[in-house]
């Protein structure tokens, strides 16, 4: 139950942030924390899980590969531009929402057939967000090589 609450809160918060205009940052700490919390949740239930080939396959395809591809796609469809202050910005769009719905439905489908896989959803979200963040950062550096230095400076000043 806690896993479902944490996952729901995380998705709502992330979707809200992805659909609002944000400065492009290279902060991965939050996503690594989500991954660690997800793994800690799994570790707490590890003895109860039925570790068989179907669960391992579901983890690989459903919790690592599938979320990584969707994170990459969300990044590629995210709008990236330099604003009037020469700061690189990003904002999701309807494609962002559609890809999150595909993720939720896809993960739900996998979980329906491999019940123990539901424990990995928070881990899976963290993987997807980490991939998305890294791709957006990489694309921003390529597309706005001069302006991204402003983002780096602003990010350092906020620490």
Secondary structure, DSSP 8 states (H G I E B T S, - for coil): -HHHHHHHHHHHHHHHHHTS-EE-----HHHHHHHHHHHHHHHHHGGGS--SHHHHHHIIIIIIIHHHHHHHHHHHHSEEEE-TTS-EEEE--HHHHHHHHHHHHHHHHHHHHSGGGGGGHHHHHHHHHHHHHHHHHHHHHHHTTTTHHHHHHHHHHT-
